[in-house]
Amino acid sequence: MSIIVPKNLPQHVALIPDGNRRWARAKGLPTLEGHRRGLNTVIDVAEKARNIGIKYFTVWFFSTENWKRSGEEVGYLMDLASSRIDSEKEKLIKDQVHFTHLGRKDRIPRSLANKFIDLEEETKAFTKSYFNFAFDYGGRDELLTAIKTIIANRLSEVEITEELVSSYLYTKGMPDPDLIIRTSGERRLSGYLPWQGVYSELYFATVHCPDFDFEQFKLSLNDYAGRERRLGGDKNPRPANG
């Protein structure tokens, strides 16, 4: 029986797609195949999330710490990201999805960085829905980059507000995530969106990423819908996506 989608949906969902390698090993498959299957799954979930009215969807696919992995795995992830940008580009434009790369562009292959830049440029006018792809992203690295830029711009102490800092982050102009999901049963955020996620609801799915299909995603939405969001104050009377 299909799980019913709740009425009270988050406006912005951020996902940590963990467990690709563990899933592959459990299936007797090459670990790299886990990454391919995982990316297929999150792209499918992101599209279906748009279709039910979730406006912002953020996926973390390569962290600043992932450079420590083997050269073979890093190279595969670069190629995988590049090929999926090629295959998804036409659909994102057709569906008027605003694409944003969250992360550094100075360390990834120049060809991949250029694909991110080109897709950002071609979709920048779209406001219907947003897909953020965190690649070579780390929360501390993002904050350090913002601080260095603020210093370089010689802003005075009185000018530095929460709103100003937010405007120097990769997610500038976007609402903070209402819901952050991590798959594979790990109960930590590993530096994911540390500034933006201070009041996010957290959901830890027990399944590995390739098995986190839309039915699993709906479980997280139902869990979210039953929570009382105070945002540091009294009970929030508005819907979470209002």
TORPA-4810 file (N, C-alpha, C, O; in nm, 3 decimals):
<nodes>
NODE_1_0.085_-0.121_0.000_0.000_0.000_0.000_0.087_0.125_0.000_0.180_0.136_0.080_M
NODE_2_0.056_0.217_-0.090_0.137_0.339_-0.100_0.111_0.430_0.019_-0.002_0.443_0.066_S
NODE_3_0.217_0.493_0.066_0.208_0.585_0.179_0.152_0.718_0.131_0.196_0.772_0.029_I
NODE_4_0.057_0.771_0.205_-0.009_0.897_0.166_0.084_1.015_0.193_0.149_1.021_0.297_I
NODE_5_0.090_1.108_0.098_0.168_1.230_0.115_0.093_1.325_0.207_-0.024_1.354_0.180_V
NODE_6_0.154_1.375_0.314_0.083_1.466_0.406_0.059_1.602_0.341_0.123_1.638_0.243_P
NODE_7_-0.035_1.677_0.397_-0.064_1.811_0.346_0.042_1.912_0.389_0.074_2.004_0.314_K
NODE_8_0.096_1.894_0.509_0.192_1.990_0.563_0.333_1.954_0.517_0.404_1.880_0.585_N
NODE_9_0.371_2.005_0.402_0.500_1.971_0.342_0.608_2.074_0.375_0.576_2.192_0.391_L
NODE_10_0.732_2.032_0.386_0.842_2.129_0.399_0.861_2.204_0.268_0.835_2.150_0.160_P
NODE_11_0.907_2.325_0.279_0.937_2.403_0.158_1.074_2.363_0.102_1.095_2.363_-0.019_Q
NODE_12_1.167_2.330_0.193_1.304_2.301_0.153_1.350_2.173_0.223_1.351_2.166_0.346_H
NODE_13_1.387_2.073_0.144_1.441_1.947_0.196_1.586_1.935_0.153_1.620_1.958_0.036_V
NODE_14_1.673_1.898_0.248_1.814_1.874_0.218_1.846_1.729_0.253_1.805_1.679_0.358_A
NODE_15_1.920_1.663_0.166_1.945_1.520_0.180_2.094_1.489_0.185_2.174_1.543_0.108_L
NODE_16_2.131_1.401_0.278_2.266_1.342_0.282_2.249_1.197_0.237_2.202_1.114_0.314_I
NODE_17_2.288_1.166_0.113_2.266_1.031_0.060_2.379_0.935_0.098_2.471_0.912_0.021_P
NODE_18_2.369_0.881_0.218_2.476_0.799_0.274_2.450_0.649_0.250_2.336_0.607_0.232_D
NODE_19_2.558_0.572_0.249_2.547_0.427_0.246_2.558_0.362_0.109_2.527_0.244_0.095_G
NODE_20_2.602_0.437_0.008_2.612_0.379_-0.126_2.709_0.261_-0.131_2.678_0.157_-0.190_N
NODE_21_2.824_0.276_-0.069_2.926_0.170_-0.073_2.881_0.049_0.008_2.901_-0.065_-0.034_R
NODE_22_2.821_0.074_0.124_2.773_-0.038_0.207_2.663_-0.115_0.135_2.658_-0.238_0.142_R
NODE_23_2.576_-0.043_0.067_2.469_-0.107_-0.011_2.530_-0.199_-0.117_2.487_-0.313_-0.134_W
NODE_24_2.629_-0.148_-0.189_2.691_-0.227_-0.296_2.760_-0.352_-0.241_2.746_-0.461_-0.297_A
NODE_25_2.833_-0.337_-0.131_2.901_-0.453_-0.072_2.800_-0.558_-0.027_2.822_-0.678_-0.044_R
NODE_26_2.688_-0.513_0.030_2.585_-0.607_0.075_2.522_-0.682_-0.042_2.473_-0.794_-0.026_A
NODE_27_2.522_-0.619_-0.160_2.465_-0.680_-0.280_2.568_-0.758_-0.360_2.535_-0.819_-0.462_K
NODE_28_2.694_-0.756_-0.314_2.799_-0.823_-0.390_2.837_-0.750_-0.517_2.885_-0.812_-0.612_G
NODE_29_2.816_-0.620_-0.519_2.845_-0.537_-0.637_2.969_-0.452_-0.612_3.007_-0.431_-0.497_L
NODE_30_3.033_-0.403_-0.718_3.145_-0.310_-0.700_3.097_-0.186_-0.623_2.986_-0.138_-0.645_P
NODE_31_3.180_-0.135_-0.534_3.137_-0.021_-0.452_3.102_0.101_-0.537_3.014_0.179_-0.500_T
NODE_32_3.170_0.118_-0.650_3.140_0.233_-0.735_2.998_0.226_-0.791_2.935_0.329_-0.816_L
NODE_33_2.949_0.105_-0.810_2.812_0.089_-0.860_2.712_0.144_-0.760_2.605_0.192_-0.798_E
NODE_34_2.746_0.138_-0.632_2.659_0.195_-0.530_2.638_0.344_-0.549_2.528_0.395_-0.530_G
NODE_35_2.744_0.414_-0.587_2.731_0.558_-0.610_2.638_0.587_-0.727_2.556_0.680_-0.721_H
NODE_36_2.649_0.508_-0.833_2.563_0.529_-0.949_2.417_0.505_-0.913_2.329_0.584_-0.948_R
NODE_37_2.391_0.396_-0.841_2.254_0.364_-0.803_2.201_0.471_-0.706_2.084_0.511_-0.714_R
NODE_38_2.286_0.515_-0.615_2.244_0.617_-0.520_2.206_0.747_-0.587_2.106_0.809_-0.552_G
NODE_39_2.287_0.789_-0.684_2.256_0.913_-0.755_2.128_0.900_-0.836_2.048_0.993_-0.842_L
NODE_40_2.108_0.784_-0.898_1.982_0.760_-0.969_1.863_0.778_-0.876_1.762_0.838_-0.913_N
NODE_41_1.876_0.723_-0.756_1.766_0.729_-0.660_1.736_0.871_-0.617_1.620_0.912_-0.616_T
NODE_42_1.840_0.949_-0.582_1.813_1.083_-0.530_1.760_1.176_-0.640_1.680_1.265_-0.612_V
NODE_43_1.804_1.156_-0.763_1.751_1.237_-0.873_1.603_1.206_-0.894_1.523_1.297_-0.918_I
NODE_44_1.566_1.079_-0.884_1.426_1.040_-0.897_1.342_1.098_-0.783_1.233_1.149_-0.806_D
NODE_45_1.393_1.089_-0.660_1.320_1.142_-0.545_1.306_1.294_-0.557_1.199_1.349_-0.527_V
NODE_46_1.412_1.361_-0.599_1.407_1.507_-0.613_1.300_1.548_-0.715_1.227_1.645_-0.693_A
NODE_47_1.291_1.475_-0.826_1.190_1.508_-0.927_1.049_1.487_-0.872_0.961_1.569_-0.894_E
NODE_48_1.029_1.376_-0.801_0.897_1.349_-0.746_0.862_1.446_-0.633_0.746_1.480_-0.613_K
NODE_49_0.965_1.491_-0.562_0.941_1.593_-0.458_0.891_1.723_-0.522_0.801_1.787_-0.468_A
NODE_50_0.949_1.761_-0.634_0.902_1.880_-0.706_0.756_1.863_-0.747_0.676_1.956_-0.738_R
NODE_51_0.723_1.744_-0.793_0.588_1.719_-0.844_0.481_1.728_-0.737_0.364_1.754_-0.768_N
NODE_52_0.519_1.707_-0.610_0.418_1.717_-0.503_0.420_1.853_-0.434_0.344_1.877_-0.341_I
NODE_53_0.508_1.943_-0.480_0.504_2.080_-0.430_0.618_2.123_-0.341_0.611_2.230_-0.280_G
NODE_54_0.723_2.042_-0.330_0.841_2.083_-0.253_0.930_2.168_-0.344_0.981_2.119_-0.445_I
NODE_55_0.948_2.293_-0.308_1.009_2.389_-0.400_1.162_2.379_-0.405_1.221_2.396_-0.511_K
NODE_56_1.225_2.350_-0.291_1.371_2.347_-0.284_1.417_2.208_-0.242_1.367_2.151_-0.145_Y
NODE_57_1.513_2.154_-0.316_1.567_2.023_-0.283_1.719_2.030_-0.297_1.771_2.066_-0.403_F
NODE_58_1.789_1.996_-0.189_1.935_2.004_-0.188_1.994_1.866_-0.162_1.953_1.797_-0.069_T
NODE_59_2.091_1.827_-0.244_2.156_1.696_-0.231_2.306_1.716_-0.214_2.368_1.790_-0.291_V
NODE_60_2.363_1.650_-0.115_2.509_1.653_-0.093_2.569_1.526_-0.152_2.543_1.416_-0.102_W
NODE_61_2.650_1.541_-0.257_2.701_1.420_-0.322_2.852_1.401_-0.310_2.901_1.289_-0.325_F
NODE_62_2.926_1.507_-0.284_3.072_1.494_-0.268_3.117_1.599_-0.167_3.099_1.719_-0.189_F
NODE_63_3.176_1.553_-0.057_3.217_1.646_0.048_3.363_1.686_0.032_3.438_1.622_-0.042_S
NODE_64_3.402_1.790_0.103_3.543_1.832_0.100_3.634_1.723_0.156_3.752_1.717_0.122_T
NODE_65_3.580_1.636_0.243_3.658_1.527_0.301_3.669_1.408_0.206_3.756_1.322_0.224_E
NODE_66_3.583_1.402_0.104_3.585_1.288_0.013_3.710_1.283_-0.075_3.737_1.182_-0.141_N
NODE_67_3.786_1.392_-0.077_3.913_1.390_-0.150_4.010_1.289_-0.090_4.106_1.250_-0.155_W
NODE_68_3.986_1.247_0.034_4.075_1.152_0.100_4.055_1.010_0.048_4.136_0.922_0.079_K
NODE_69_3.951_0.985_-0.029_3.925_0.853_-0.081_4.021_0.820_-0.196_4.097_0.906_-0.240_R
NODE_70_4.016_0.699_-0.243_4.111_0.656_-0.347_4.095_0.738_-0.473_3.988_0.791_-0.501_S
NODE_71_4.203_0.748_-0.549_4.199_0.822_-0.674_4.097_0.765_-0.770_4.032_0.839_-0.844_G
NODE_72_4.082_0.633_-0.768_3.984_0.569_-0.856_3.842_0.613_-0.822_3.763_0.645_-0.911_E
NODE_73_3.810_0.615_-0.692_3.675_0.653_-0.650_3.648_0.800_-0.677_3.541_0.836_-0.725_E
NODE_74_3.745_0.886_-0.645_3.728_1.029_-0.669_3.707_1.055_-0.818_3.618_1.131_-0.856_V
NODE_75_3.789_0.992_-0.900_3.775_1.011_-1.044_3.641_0.963_-1.096_3.582_1.026_-1.184_G
NODE_76_3.594_0.852_-1.041_3.463_0.800_-1.082_3.352_0.897_-1.046_3.261_0.919_-1.125_Y
NODE_77_3.358_0.955_-0.925_3.255_1.048_-0.882_3.255_1.176_-0.966_3.149_1.232_-0.995_L
NODE_78_3.374_1.221_-1.007_3.381_1.337_-1.095_3.316_1.306_-1.230_3.238_1.386_-1.282_M
NODE_79_3.348_1.189_-1.284_3.292_1.150_-1.414_3.141_1.127_-1.403_3.066_1.161_-1.494_D
NODE_80_3.099_1.069_-1.290_2.956_1.043_-1.271_2.878_1.174_-1.266_2.772_1.186_-1.328_L
NODE_81_2.930_1.270_-1.190_2.862_1.400_-1.181_2.855_1.466_-1.318_2.753_1.523_-1.356_A
NODE_82_2.964_1.459_-1.393_2.971_1.521_-1.524_2.870_1.459_-1.620_2.800_1.531_-1.692_S
NODE_83_2.862_1.327_-1.621_2.770_1.259_-1.714_2.625_1.285_-1.677_2.540_1.297_-1.765_S
NODE_84_2.595_1.293_-1.545_2.456_1.316_-1.505_2.413_1.460_-1.532_2.296_1.485_-1.561_R
NODE_85_2.506_1.554_-1.523_2.473_1.691_-1.561_2.433_1.693_-1.708_2.337_1.760_-1.746_I
NODE_86_2.507_1.621_-1.791_2.476_1.615_-1.933_2.338_1.554_-1.957_2.260_1.605_-2.037_D
NODE_87_2.309_1.445_-1.887_2.183_1.373_-1.913_2.061_1.443_-1.852_1.950_1.425_-1.902_S
NODE_88_2.081_1.521_-1.746_1.969_1.586_-1.678_1.945_1.728_-1.724_1.839_1.786_-1.697_E
NODE_89_2.041_1.786_-1.793_2.034_1.928_-1.829_1.906_1.963_-1.905_1.837_2.058_-1.868_K
NODE_90_1.876_1.889_-2.008_1.759_1.920_-2.091_1.631_1.914_-2.009_1.543_2.000_-2.024_E
NODE_91_1.619_1.814_-1.922_1.498_1.799_-1.842_1.484_1.912_-1.740_1.374_1.964_-1.720_K
NODE_92_1.595_1.949_-1.677_1.590_2.058_-1.580_1.544_2.188_-1.645_1.464_2.262_-1.589_L
NODE_93_1.595_2.213_-1.764_1.555_2.335_-1.835_1.409_2.326_-1.878_1.334_2.423_-1.866_I
NODE_94_1.368_2.210_-1.929_1.229_2.192_-1.972_1.133_2.211_-1.855_1.026_2.269_-1.871_K
NODE_95_1.171_2.160_-1.738_1.084_2.170_-1.620_1.103_2.301_-1.542_1.042_2.321_-1.437_D
NODE_96_1.188_2.389_-1.595_1.213_2.520_-1.534_1.263_2.507_-1.390_1.211_2.570_-1.299_Q
NODE_97_1.364_2.424_-1.374_1.425_2.403_-1.243_1.551_2.488_-1.232_1.639_2.479_-1.317_V
NODE_98_1.559_2.568_-1.130_1.674_2.654_-1.104_1.785_2.568_-1.041_1.768_2.517_-0.930_H
NODE_99_1.895_2.552_-1.112_2.006_2.468_-1.064_2.113_2.554_-0.998_2.152_2.658_-1.052_F
NODE_100_2.162_2.509_-0.883_2.272_2.577_-0.816_2.373_2.474_-0.767_2.336_2.375_-0.703_T
NODE_101_2.498_2.498_-0.796_2.606_2.415_-0.742_2.649_2.477_-0.609_2.685_2.594_-0.604_H
NODE_102_2.645_2.398_-0.502_2.693_2.443_-0.372_2.831_2.380_-0.350_2.843_2.258_-0.343_L
NODE_103_2.932_2.463_-0.339_3.066_2.409_-0.315_3.172_2.482_-0.395_3.146_2.583_-0.459_G
NODE_104_3.291_2.428_-0.388_3.406_2.490_-0.453_3.417_2.447_-0.599_3.390_2.333_-0.635_R
NODE_105_3.457_2.542_-0.680_3.478_2.513_-0.822_3.626_2.514_-0.860_3.661_2.486_-0.974_K
NODE_106_3.713_2.546_-0.763_3.855_2.561_-0.797_3.934_2.431_-0.787_4.049_2.427_-0.829_D
NODE_107_3.873_2.323_-0.731_3.949_2.199_-0.715_3.896_2.085_-0.802_3.967_1.987_-0.826_R
NODE_108_3.774_2.097_-0.848_3.718_1.994_-0.934_3.767_2.016_-1.077_3.817_2.124_-1.109_I
NODE_109_3.755_1.915_-1.165_3.799_1.934_-1.304_3.733_2.056_-1.367_3.615_2.082_-1.347_P
NODE_110_3.811_2.130_-1.443_3.760_2.253_-1.504_3.640_2.225_-1.593_3.547_2.306_-1.598_R
NODE_111_3.640_2.111_-1.662_3.527_2.078_-1.749_3.399_2.062_-1.669_3.292_2.103_-1.714_S
NODE_112_3.409_2.002_-1.549_3.291_1.986_-1.463_3.246_2.121_-1.406_3.127_2.150_-1.402_L
NODE_113_3.342_2.201_-1.362_3.308_2.334_-1.311_3.236_2.416_-1.417_3.140_2.487_-1.387_A
NODE_114_3.282_2.406_-1.540_3.218_2.481_-1.649_3.076_2.433_-1.674_2.988_2.513_-1.707_N
NODE_115_3.053_2.303_-1.659_2.917_2.251_-1.676_2.825_2.303_-1.567_2.710_2.337_-1.593_K
NODE_116_2.877_2.311_-1.444_2.798_2.369_-1.335_2.766_2.515_-1.366_2.651_2.558_-1.353_F
NODE_117_2.866_2.590_-1.408_2.849_2.733_-1.437_2.749_2.753_-1.550_2.661_2.839_-1.542_I
NODE_118_2.762_2.674_-1.656_2.672_2.689_-1.771_2.527_2.659_-1.733_2.435_2.730_-1.774_D
NODE_119_2.506_2.552_-1.653_2.370_2.516_-1.614_2.312_2.619_-1.518_2.192_2.649_-1.525_L
NODE_120_2.394_2.672_-1.429_2.348_2.780_-1.341_2.303_2.901_-1.423_2.200_2.962_-1.393_E
NODE_121_2.380_2.934_-1.524_2.349_3.050_-1.608_2.219_3.027_-1.687_2.136_3.117_-1.698_E
NODE_122_2.203_2.906_-1.741_2.086_2.878_-1.824_1.957_2.866_-1.745_1.848_2.877_-1.801_E
NODE_123_1.968_2.842_-1.614_1.846_2.823_-1.533_1.825_2.935_-1.430_1.733_2.927_-1.349_T
NODE_124_1.908_3.037_-1.433_1.905_3.138_-1.327_1.776_3.217_-1.320_1.743_3.271_-1.214_K
NODE_125_1.701_3.224_-1.428_1.577_3.301_-1.429_1.458_3.220_-1.377_1.351_3.277_-1.354_A
NODE_126_1.475_3.091_-1.360_1.363_3.007_-1.317_1.336_3.023_-1.168_1.429_3.029_-1.087_F
NODE_127_1.210_3.029_-1.132_1.172_3.043_-0.991_1.067_2.940_-0.949_1.018_2.943_-0.836_T
NODE_128_1.032_2.851_-1.039_0.929_2.750_-1.010_0.977_2.651_-0.905_0.905_2.622_-0.810_K
NODE_129_1.098_2.600_-0.922_1.156_2.505_-0.826_1.307_2.512_-0.836_1.363_2.561_-0.933_S
NODE_130_1.373_2.461_-0.730_1.518_2.474_-0.717_1.580_2.339_-0.684_1.530_2.265_-0.599_Y
NODE_131_1.690_2.307_-0.753_1.767_2.188_-0.722_1.911_2.230_-0.695_1.979_2.284_-0.782_F
NODE_132_1.957_2.204_-0.573_2.093_2.239_-0.532_2.178_2.113_-0.523_2.139_2.016_-0.460_N
NODE_133_2.293_2.116_-0.587_2.383_2.001_-0.591_2.509_2.037_-0.517_2.592_2.113_-0.567_F
NODE_134_2.525_1.981_-0.396_2.643_2.011_-0.313_2.756_1.916_-0.353_2.750_1.796_-0.330_A
NODE_135_2.858_1.974_-0.413_2.968_1.893_-0.468_3.099_1.964_-0.439_3.116_2.081_-0.475_F
NODE_136_3.191_1.895_-0.376_3.308_1.955_-0.311_3.259_2.061_-0.213_3.303_2.175_-0.213_D
NODE_137_3.165_2.016_-0.128_3.105_2.103_-0.028_3.141_2.057_0.112_3.144_1.938_0.141_Y
NODE_138_3.169_2.154_0.198_3.187_2.130_0.340_3.134_2.251_0.415_3.157_2.364_0.373_G
NODE_139_3.064_2.229_0.524_3.004_2.340_0.597_3.105_2.437_0.653_3.087_2.558_0.644_G
NODE_140_3.212_2.385_0.711_3.316_2.474_0.764_3.385_2.550_0.652_3.416_2.668_0.666_R
NODE_141_3.408_2.481_0.541_3.472_2.546_0.427_3.384_2.659_0.374_3.434_2.765_0.338_D
NODE_142_3.253_2.636_0.370_3.161_2.740_0.325_3.167_2.862_0.416_3.170_2.976_0.368_E
NODE_143_3.169_2.838_0.547_3.174_2.950_0.642_3.306_3.024_0.633_3.308_3.147_0.640_L
NODE_144_3.416_2.951_0.619_3.547_3.016_0.605_3.552_3.102_0.480_3.603_3.214_0.482_L
NODE_145_3.498_3.050_0.371_3.494_3.127_0.246_3.413_3.255_0.264_3.453_3.361_0.218_T
NODE_146_3.299_3.244_0.332_3.215_3.362_0.357_3.288_3.464_0.442_3.284_3.584_0.413_A
NODE_147_3.354_3.419_0.548_3.427_3.510_0.638_3.539_3.581_0.564_3.556_3.702_0.578_I
NODE_148_3.614_3.507_0.484_3.725_3.566_0.409_3.674_3.671_0.310_3.738_3.775_0.290_K
NODE_149_3.561_3.644_0.248_3.505_3.739_0.151_3.454_3.864_0.222_3.472_3.975_0.172_T
NODE_150_3.392_3.846_0.336_3.345_3.961_0.414_3.463_4.049_0.455_3.454_4.171_0.447_I
NODE_151_3.573_3.987_0.499_3.693_4.063_0.537_3.751_4.135_0.416_3.789_4.251_0.425_I
NODE_152_3.756_4.064_0.303_3.811_4.124_0.180_3.728_4.243_0.135_3.780_4.337_0.075_A
NODE_153_3.599_4.239_0.163_3.510_4.350_0.124_3.511_4.465_0.224_3.441_4.565_0.206_N
NODE_154_3.592_4.451_0.331_3.613_4.556_0.430_3.482_4.607_0.491_3.462_4.728_0.505_R
NODE_155_3.396_4.515_0.526_3.271_4.553_0.590_3.295_4.585_0.737_3.378_4.522_0.802_L
NODE_156_3.222_4.681_0.787_3.239_4.721_0.927_3.163_4.625_1.018_3.075_4.551_0.973_S
NODE_157_3.198_4.627_1.145_3.136_4.538_1.243_2.984_4.557_1.247_2.910_4.460_1.256_E
NODE_158_2.940_4.681_1.239_2.797_4.710_1.249_2.720_4.655_1.128_2.600_4.630_1.137_V
NODE_159_2.789_4.636_1.015_2.725_4.586_0.894_2.705_4.434_0.897_2.625_4.380_0.821_E
NODE_160_2.779_4.366_0.985_2.777_4.220_0.987_2.660_4.170_1.070_2.663_4.175_1.193_I
NODE_161_2.557_4.124_1.001_2.436_4.070_1.064_2.415_3.927_1.015_2.485_3.880_0.926_T
NODE_162_2.319_3.859_1.074_2.287_3.724_1.028_2.244_3.726_0.882_2.280_3.638_0.805_E
NODE_163_2.168_3.828_0.845_2.121_3.838_0.707_2.238_3.858_0.612_2.239_3.803_0.502_E
NODE_164_2.336_3.937_0.654_2.452_3.961_0.568_2.533_3.832_0.552_2.572_3.798_0.440_L
NODE_165_2.558_3.761_0.661_2.634_3.636_0.651_2.561_3.539_0.558_2.625_3.474_0.474_V
NODE_166_2.430_3.528_0.572_2.352_3.438_0.486_2.368_3.474_0.339_2.366_3.387_0.252_S
NODE_167_2.384_3.603_0.311_2.396_3.647_0.172_2.532_3.612_0.111_2.551_3.624_-0.010_S
NODE_168_2.627_3.570_0.196_2.760_3.530_0.147_2.774_3.378_0.137_2.881_3.328_0.102_Y
NODE_169_2.668_3.305_0.167_2.673_3.160_0.159_2.629_3.113_0.020_2.573_3.189_-0.057_L
NODE_170_2.656_2.986_-0.010_2.618_2.931_-0.140_2.467_2.933_-0.160_2.418_2.938_-0.273_Y
NODE_171_2.392_2.930_-0.050_2.245_2.925_-0.056_2.181_3.063_-0.049_2.062_3.073_-0.018_T
NODE_172_2.255_3.166_-0.078_2.203_3.302_-0.066_2.070_3.316_-0.143_2.055_3.268_-0.255_K
NODE_173_1.976_3.382_-0.078_1.846_3.405_-0.139_1.748_3.291_-0.123_1.632_3.303_-0.164_G
NODE_174_1.792_3.181_-0.063_1.704_3.065_-0.044_1.662_3.053_0.102_1.736_3.097_0.191_M
NODE_175_1.546_2.994_0.127_1.508_2.969_0.266_1.594_2.857_0.324_1.642_2.770_0.251_P
NODE_176_1.613_2.859_0.455_1.686_2.751_0.521_1.607_2.620_0.507_1.485_2.623_0.495_D
NODE_177_1.677_2.506_0.510_1.603_2.379_0.499_1.511_2.356_0.618_1.550_2.376_0.733_P
NODE_178_1.390_2.315_0.589_1.295_2.278_0.694_1.327_2.138_0.746_1.308_2.109_0.864_D
NODE_179_1.373_2.053_0.657_1.396_1.913_0.689_1.528_1.867_0.630_1.553_1.884_0.511_L
NODE_180_1.613_1.809_0.714_1.738_1.747_0.668_1.728_1.597_0.691_1.699_1.552_0.802_I
NODE_181_1.751_1.521_0.586_1.742_1.375_0.591_1.880_1.314_0.569_1.954_1.357_0.481_I
NODE_182_1.914_1.215_0.650_2.034_1.136_0.623_1.995_0.990_0.615_1.924_0.938_0.702_R
NODE_183_2.041_0.923_0.511_2.011_0.782_0.495_2.118_0.696_0.563_2.221_0.747_0.609_T
NODE_184_2.092_0.567_0.568_2.188_0.466_0.614_2.202_0.454_0.765_2.289_0.382_0.814_S
NODE_185_2.117_0.522_0.840_2.115_0.505_0.984_2.216_0.585_1.064_2.215_0.580_1.187_G
NODE_186_2.302_0.659_0.997_2.400_0.742_1.069_2.327_0.863_1.128_2.246_0.926_1.060_E
NODE_187_2.358_0.895_1.254_2.287_1.003_1.324_2.378_1.123_1.347_2.402_1.164_1.461_R
NODE_188_2.428_1.177_1.240_2.509_1.299_1.247_2.496_1.372_1.114_2.454_1.313_1.014_R
NODE_189_2.532_1.501_1.113_2.520_1.581_0.992_2.652_1.602_0.921_2.654_1.646_0.806_L
NODE_190_2.764_1.571_0.987_2.896_1.575_0.924_2.929_1.709_0.860_2.998_1.714_0.758_S
NODE_191_2.880_1.818_0.920_2.912_1.951_0.867_2.823_1.996_0.754_2.859_2.088_0.680_G
NODE_192_2.707_1.935_0.739_2.615_1.971_0.630_2.532_2.092_0.669_2.455_2.088_0.765_Y
NODE_193_2.546_2.200_0.594_2.466_2.321_0.611_2.457_2.365_0.757_2.347_2.381_0.810_L
NODE_194_2.571_2.386_0.823_2.570_2.417_0.967_2.502_2.549_1.001_2.437_2.560_1.105_P
NODE_195_2.517_2.650_0.916_2.452_2.779_0.940_2.303_2.770_0.908_2.219_2.816_0.984_W
NODE_196_2.274_2.709_0.794_2.137_2.707_0.745_2.049_2.609_0.822_1.927_2.625_0.826_Q
NODE_197_2.109_2.508_0.884_2.030_2.401_0.943_2.006_2.412_1.092_1.969_2.313_1.155_G
NODE_198_2.026_2.531_1.150_2.015_2.541_1.297_1.876_2.507_1.350_1.863_2.456_1.462_V
NODE_199_1.772_2.533_1.271_1.636_2.500_1.315_1.570_2.395_1.226_1.448_2.377_1.229_Y
NODE_200_1.650_2.326_1.147_1.594_2.221_1.061_1.550_2.101_1.145_1.614_2.067_1.244_S
NODE_201_1.441_2.039_1.103_1.403_1.911_1.161_1.494_1.804_1.099_1.529_1.812_0.981_E
NODE_202_1.530_1.704_1.179_1.622_1.600_1.132_1.549_1.466_1.123_1.467_1.432_1.208_L
NODE_203_1.582_1.392_1.018_1.524_1.259_1.000_1.635_1.165_0.955_1.704_1.192_0.857_Y
NODE_204_1.651_1.055_1.027_1.756_0.958_0.996_1.692_0.829_0.947_1.638_0.751_1.026_F
NODE_205_1.698_0.807_0.818_1.642_0.686_0.758_1.738_0.570_0.779_1.860_0.587_0.771_A
NODE_206_1.684_0.452_0.804_1.771_0.337_0.831_1.821_0.270_0.704_1.920_0.196_0.708_T
NODE_207_1.756_0.294_0.591_1.797_0.228_0.467_1.914_0.303_0.403_1.931_0.423_0.424_V
NODE_208_1.993_0.230_0.325_2.101_0.292_0.249_2.042_0.374_0.134_1.928_0.353_0.092_H
NODE_209_2.120_0.467_0.085_2.069_0.562_-0.015_2.003_0.497_-0.137_1.895_0.540_-0.175_C
NODE_210_2.064_0.394_-0.200_1.997_0.337_-0.318_1.858_0.281_-0.290_1.778_0.266_-0.382_P
NODE_211_1.828_0.249_-0.164_1.696_0.199_-0.127_1.604_0.309_-0.074_1.489_0.282_-0.037_D
NODE_212_1.653_0.433_-0.071_1.571_0.544_-0.022_1.486_0.597_-0.138_1.512_0.704_-0.194_F
NODE_213_1.385_0.520_-0.172_1.298_0.556_-0.283_1.189_0.653_-0.238_1.191_0.701_-0.125_D
NODE_214_1.094_0.681_-0.326_0.993_0.782_-0.294_0.903_0.739_-0.179_0.856_0.823_-0.103_F
NODE_215_0.879_0.608_-0.165_0.799_0.561_-0.051_0.873_0.587_0.080_0.811_0.629_0.178_E
NODE_216_1.003_0.563_0.082_1.083_0.594_0.200_1.083_0.744_0.226_1.076_0.789_0.341_Q
NODE_217_1.091_0.822_0.119_1.089_0.968_0.133_0.957_1.015_0.194_0.957_1.106_0.277_F
NODE_218_0.846_0.953_0.154_0.717_0.990_0.211_0.709_0.959_0.359_0.638_1.027_0.433_K
NODE_219_0.781_0.857_0.404_0.787_0.829_0.547_0.848_0.947_0.623_0.802_0.985_0.730_L
NODE_220_0.954_1.004_0.563_1.018_1.119_0.627_0.925_1.240_0.628_0.924_1.316_0.725_S
NODE_221_0.847_1.257_0.523_0.753_1.369_0.517_0.642_1.354_0.621_0.601_1.452_0.683_L
NODE_222_0.595_1.233_0.640_0.492_1.210_0.742_0.547_1.232_0.882_0.477_1.285_0.968_N
NODE_223_0.671_1.192_0.904_0.734_1.217_1.034_0.746_1.367_1.058_0.717_1.416_1.167_D
NODE_224_0.788_1.439_0.956_0.802_1.585_0.965_0.668_1.652_0.992_0.660_1.743_1.074_Y
NODE_225_0.565_1.606_0.924_0.433_1.670_0.936_0.377_1.659_1.077_0.294_1.741_1.117_A
NODE_226_0.423_1.561_1.153_0.372_1.544_1.288_0.449_1.620_1.394_0.417_1.610_1.512_G
NODE_227_0.549_1.693_1.354_0.631_1.766_1.451_0.579_1.908_1.475_0.514_1.968_1.390_R
NODE_228_0.610_1.958_1.593_0.571_2.094_1.631_0.695_2.182_1.620_0.789_2.167_1.697_E
NODE_229_0.695_2.272_1.525_0.812_2.356_1.500_0.802_2.486_1.578_0.712_2.567_1.554_R
NODE_230_0.893_2.505_1.673_0.892_2.626_1.756_0.989_2.732_1.705_0.970_2.851_1.730_R
NODE_231_1.093_2.689_1.635_1.192_2.783_1.580_1.249_2.875_1.687_1.273_2.993_1.662_L
NODE_232_1.269_2.821_1.806_1.328_2.898_1.914_1.229_2.978_1.997_1.267_3.042_2.095_G
NODE_233_1.101_2.974_1.958_1.003_3.052_2.033_0.883_2.966_2.070_0.896_2.848_2.102_G
NODE_234_0.764_3.028_2.065_0.643_2.954_2.093_0.604_2.870_1.973_0.666_2.878_1.867_D
NODE_235_0.501_2.790_1.991_0.456_2.703_1.883_0.430_2.784_1.758_0.363_2.887_1.761_K
NODE_236_0.485_2.735_1.645_0.468_2.802_1.518_0.328_2.776_1.464_0.296_2.662_1.431_N
NODE_237_0.244_2.879_1.452_0.106_2.857_1.409_0.091_2.836_1.261_-0.015_2.794_1.215_P
NODE_238_0.196_2.865_1.183_0.186_2.856_1.039_0.228_2.719_0.989_0.306_2.651_1.055_R
NODE_239_0.178_2.675_0.874_0.226_2.551_0.815_0.376_2.562_0.789_0.426_2.672_0.767_P
NODE_240_0.447_2.451_0.791_0.593_2.453_0.772_0.632_2.507_0.636_0.741_2.561_0.620_A
NODE_241_0.544_2.492_0.536_0.577_2.544_0.402_0.505_2.673_0.371_0.494_2.714_0.256_N
NODE_242_0.456_2.739_0.475_0.384_2.865_0.454_0.473_2.984_0.470_0.428_3.097_0.455_G
</nodes>
